[in-house]
């Protein structure tokens, strides 16, 4: 299957630069796979399309201030993006800067133009396109909270006044370099309405890393290599999901990251097992879903693994039609954009 089939042209003015207020005031496109129908609503209308007993599965990962700044021994500046924790103080990162070789020690600054802090990181492994594994001389998450900056996607050019708007209201487990954006539309009031009508929620974790930032560049989709991301689905959540499925209730994944956790944990019998560890599951058209019955998602970049995952769920022809209609109807795209519910 050719990657070029998943390209499309988006007018730049449809790339959302700021989040909608309130969160659930964003638009919601509802796509029904069985009939092929497409309708237009707002996210606060979501309860109208769910049933009592539906189980929403959310990714509770929290974005960390993952953008750090450092200086080489020569004085040259570097930027570091934390991607995935390997060990206590060892992280996979993207490092922007020249000649960042294995053995190089980077001295960390307390901001883009800040002072030296005494914190250091040594390059212990080098990969392609800026990928570096760094060993830090102190715990990394407290370091990031102290001197890091929340990284926004490169297509967002407007500074974010409140960094909590790039977190879901249920963000709990720190570790992501980007937000699970489908969850950004939920509010406490919407959760109350859903609970009152009998819609349940469960929480999993996937720490979003490298593949969020990179398109599929290979000519054929099958040649693309997914980097691993840490995910977790507890025994209690596995029991909750399997009970819902046994009772004929729908599993509604909130976002592509929740999909990847659920499908990584599901076996051939469509039973979800407890799961903790790395996943490199790559979902593209032809994949047979085992756990997910409905999907809430944003509108994704061309040639992205996220777009491929949604195409595998909705069907490419229907998804192409939905995206064309979203552009005609002036939906807002990408991280701070509008949402889609696929039933």
Order of alpha helices (4+ residues) and beta strands (2+ residues): beta-beta-beta-beta-beta-beta-beta-beta-beta-beta-alpha-beta-alpha-beta-beta-alpha-beta-alpha-beta-beta-alpha-alpha-beta
